[in-house]
Amino acid sequence: MPNRCVAILGRPDTPTDAVEEYCRYLASALAPQGTSLEVVRVRWAELGWGPALSELSGGFLGKENTWFLLQYTALAWSRRGFSWRFLNVIRHLKKRRARCAVVFHDAEAYFGTRPIDRFRRAVQLHTMRGASRLADFSIFTIPPEIIPWLPAPTQRTTFIPVGANLPSPEAAWQTADAKGATLPTIAIFSLSGGSVGAGEVKQIAAAALFAAERVGPLRILVLGRNSEIARVHLVEMLGRAPVQVTVHGLLPAEEVARILGSCDAMLFVRGPLSTRRGSAIAGIACGLPVIARPGWETAPPVTEAGIELVFPEESNNFGPALVRVLASPSHRAQLAARSREAYSRYFSWDVIASQFAEAMQKFGAKPDT
């Protein structure tokens, strides 16, 4: 069992960096197991690549019994998603006999049909394939067997879903149990930016209008990243419908858990459901039913949680699925119980840290000479 790990991050995301938060929660969960996890950035955006790699070498190499956990998202290693220099970081570490694992937070190449999009996608696929070959082992946040570019899972691939970037989300279970007779309340946690986020707001409004016509007045609480997109447009789209809208914006993690615990369900519109979607996992961790649409990443164990999937014939119309949850208290309670069970079995940070520790122990032999 290693007693020291270093999480290697690239350029920070703004206004919040979910990957850094992920590493901080992982560090807290590893500490009771006797393993420290430090979080370090390769400051290529500020210093340039050469000085940034030299800085990395000077501060963190040459120490025994250390694992370097490189965190991969394309935009962390390139401003425009051309992430090939990520391979230089791994080579730099391996040349110095470091033990390296890559955590793939985003194992899908970007879409697009323009020549520049196709080239970017080729670069990302080249980078991810190369990283998985160079590393001592790879950790995927979705099941490796469903990843198109990965030929076949091997003994050097491990699946560990993400956790919720929330402190003690179990506390929200008590909040949920203590709810009185209030309006049915739906949580929207995190939206995409730009035109994609505007499309998500349209889907939320359509679902709310559909549900309000069938189950009566309800509330929508919008919080987290890009929630300001909903502040004006959602109210305009809902018009005079009996739907209350409150937009909270970015909040401390403790407050996020409290608000989620006050809701009856989460409506997840930010892409298909997946074990890498931290905002959806937050709903599960807080014991909520989660209404979402399926996609190629939708696979166990997230499907064991209290998920109400949009039927294929419903396309992107979340309204019928939302009604199924709101109209039946018993069904809603069953889904909530399944979310709590799935969190305890798969998505708690203690479980995730144990999986990391097991993987590092398994691959902990000294690098080949």
N, C-alpha and C positions, 0 to 999 in steps of 0.2 A: 504493500500500500504506500503510494507516494505521500510525503508529508508537505509537499509544496507544489502548487500549480500557478501558472501565470496565464491569464486570459489575455489574448492579443486582439485588440480592436483597431480598426482603421478610423477613417474620418467620422466624427460624431454626426448623428442625425439631429435635426431640430424640428420643433421646439423641445421635443423629448426624444430620448434615445432608448428604445425598448430593449436593444441588445445589451447596452450597458446595465440597465436595470436587471435584466435576466442574469447577468454575471454577478451582480451584487447579491441577489437573492440566492443564487447557487453558492456563493462564498459563505453566506450565513448558514446554509444547510450543511455544507461540508465541514465547517469548523468543529461541530461536536464529534465528528468522526476522526478528528486529529489531522485534518488536511487544511492548509491555508490556501486561499486563492487570491492572488493579487490581480488587479485590473490595470493593464498598460495599453497605451495607444501608440501605434506607429504614426508619428506626426508628419506624414508625407505632405499633407496639404499645406502645412506651415513651413517646414524645413526643406522640402524636396526629398526625393527618395534616398539619395546617398547618405546625407546627414541623418535622416530618420532611422535608417538601418544601423548606422554606426551608433546612434544613441541607444538603440535596442540592445546591441551587442555589449556596450559598456555597462549597462545597468543590470542585465538579467541573464547573461550566459555564463557558462563555466561553473555552475553550481550543481552538485549531485542531487539525484533523486527528485528531479523537477520535470513536470509535464508542462508543455506549452499548448494551450487550447486556443487555436486560431479561429476567430469568429468570422464566418463568411456571409456577407450580403454584397451584391455587386456594387452598390453605390458607396459602400464603406471604403472601397479600394479604387474608385474612379469617380470623378464628378459626373460623368455621363454614362457610367455602366460598362465601360471597356476595362474589365477587371483583371487583365492578364498579369499585371504587376504583382498581384497576390501570390503568384507562383514564386516570384523572387523572394518574398518574405519566407516562404517555406524552405526554399533552397538555402537561403542565408542561415536559417536556424539549423537545418540538417547538416550543412557543411561544418558546423561547429558541434556536431554530435548531439544535438538536442533531440529530445523525444517530443514528437509533434502529433497532435490530433486536430482535425478540422471539424468544426461544428457548422454544418450547413443550415443556416436559418432560412435561406431562400434557395431551394434546389430546382427552381424553374427559371429557364431563360426568358428574357423579355419578349413580348409579342411585337407585332408590327410587320407591315408589308413593304415598306420603303427599302431601297438598297441599304441605307444606313442601319435600318432595323435588323435586316438579315445579317449584316456584318457584325453588329453588336451581339446578336444572338449566337453567331458562330464563335465569337471571342469568349462569351460567357460559358458556352458548352466546353470549349477547349480548356478554359480555366478550371472548371469544376472537375472534368475528367482528370486533368493533370494533378490537381490538388489531392484527389482521392488516391492517385497512384503514389504520390510523393510522401504522403502522411503515413505515420505508423498505423493509424486507424482513423476512420471517419465516423462522425456522429450525424445522423440525419434526424430532423424533427418531423419528418413524415416517413411512413414505412418504406424502406429501400426498394422493396419488390415492386412498388408502383411507379418508380421514377423512370421515365422513358429513356434517358440518356445513360443510365447505369445498366450495363449489360446483364448483370445478375448479382444479387447480394453475395458477399463472401464473408469469411471469418473476420475480415478487417473492416466490416461495416456494422454499425450498431444503431438501433432506433431508440431515441429518447425524446418523447414529446416535450413541448415547452410547458412551463408552469405559468401560473397567474402572477403578474408583477404586483402583488398585493400582500400586505402583512396580515397574517392570521385571517384569511377569508372565512374560516369556519365561524367567526363571530357574527357574520351576516346571517347565518342559519337561525340564530336566536332572534335577530331582528325580524326575519321573515315569519317565524312562528308567532311573534307578538303582534303582527299586523291586525288591525281591526277591520271594520267594515268600511273600507274606503273605495274610491274609484279604482277599477282595474288599471294597473300602472305598468307601462312598458319601458324598458331601458334600451337606449341606443348608445352603445359605448364605442366611440371612435368611428370616424368616417374617413374616406379617401379625400384627397385634395382636388381642386380644380373641377373640370367638367365631369370627371368620374364621380366625385362627391355630390355634385348637383344631381346626377342621375340617381344616386342612392337616396337622396332626399325625396325625389319623385316616387320612388318605390315605397318609402316610409309613409308618405302622404296617402298613396293609393291604398296601402294596407290598413291605415288608420280609418280612412273613410269607409272602406268595406266593413271593417269590424264594428265601427260605431253604428252603422245602420242595422246591425244584427244583434249586438250585445248591449248597446246603449253607450252612454258617456264613458270616456276613458282618459287617462293621462299618459303623456309621453315625456320622459326625462332624457335629455340628450347631454352627454358628457364626454370628455376626452378629446383626443386630437381631431382637429378640423370641425369641431362641433359648431363653430360660428357660422359655418355654411348653412346650417339649419335655422339660425336665429330669425331671419326674415322670411326666407323662401318657404319654410315649412308652414308657418302661420298663414302666409298668403295662399298656399295651395289648399289648406284645410278650410279656409273661408269661415263660414258660420257653423260648421259642424261641431258637435258637442265633444271636442277634443281639447284638453288643456295641454299646453306645451311649455316646458321649462328647459332652458338651455343653461347648463352649468359651466361649460368650458373645461379648461384644465384644472384639475384639483389634486391635492395631496392624496397619496394612495389610500390612506386610512379613510378619507372622506369618500373616495370612490367605492370602497367596500361597503361603507354604511349606506350609501345611496342605492347601490345594487341590491342590498339586502331589503330595502324598502319596496322593491318592485315585485311584480307577479311573474314576469317573464322578460327575456331579452330577445329583441328582434335584431338579428345579425345580418346586415346587408352588405358587408364589406367583403364580397367575394364568396366563393363556396366554402363550406365548413371544412376545417382542417385541423390537425394536431399541431400545426405551426402558427395558428391564429391566436395570439395571446389574448386579444380582446374577447374572443368567443370562450376561451378557456377561463377567463375571469368570470363570465356568467356561470359556467359550470361550477367553478370553485365556490361561488357565493350561493350555490344551491338553487339556481334558477332553471326553469325550462328554457331552452334556446330554440328559437324558430330560425331556420336557415335553409339555404338551398344546397343541394349536393353538387359535387364535382368530382374530378378524377382523384383529388386528394382526400376525399371523404371516405375514411376507412377506420377500422378499429384501431385504438380503443375509444376514439371520440364518439363513435356511434353507439357505444354502451351507455353514454350519458343520457340525460333527459332531453333528447333532441326531437323536435317536430320538424321533419323535413318537408319542404315544398314538393308536392307531387310533380312528376314530369309534365303532366297535362296542364299544370297550373303555370308553367314557365316561370317568369320572375314575379308572379303575382303572390305576394306573401299573405294577402288578406285571408283566404280560406284557412291556411295553417294557423294564423293568429286567432281566428274564430274558434278553431278546434281546441286551442289551449284555453282561451278565456271563457268559453261557454260551459266548460265542464270542470268544476272544482276538483272532482276526484281524479280526473285525468291529469290535471295540473299538479296535484299532489304527488301522483305517481312519477311524473317526469322530474319533479324537484327531488324526490328521494333517489332516483337514478343518478341525477347529477351529483348529489352528495357522495354516493357510493363510488362513482367513477373518479371523483376528485381524490378520495381517500386511497383508491387502489392505484391510480395512474398519474395524477397531475399534481400531487402535493410535492413541495420542494424536498421533503425528506425522502420520498420515493425516488425522485429524480436524482438527488445527490447520491443515493445508494447505487443507482445504475451507473453514474459516472465513476464512482469508486470501484465498482466491480470491473468496468471496462479498463480503467487504468491499471488495476491489478492484473488483469488478464494479459495486457500488452506491456507489462512493466519490465520485461527483460531488457538488459542493456542493448543499445543499438549495435548492429553488426559492425565489426571492425573492417 
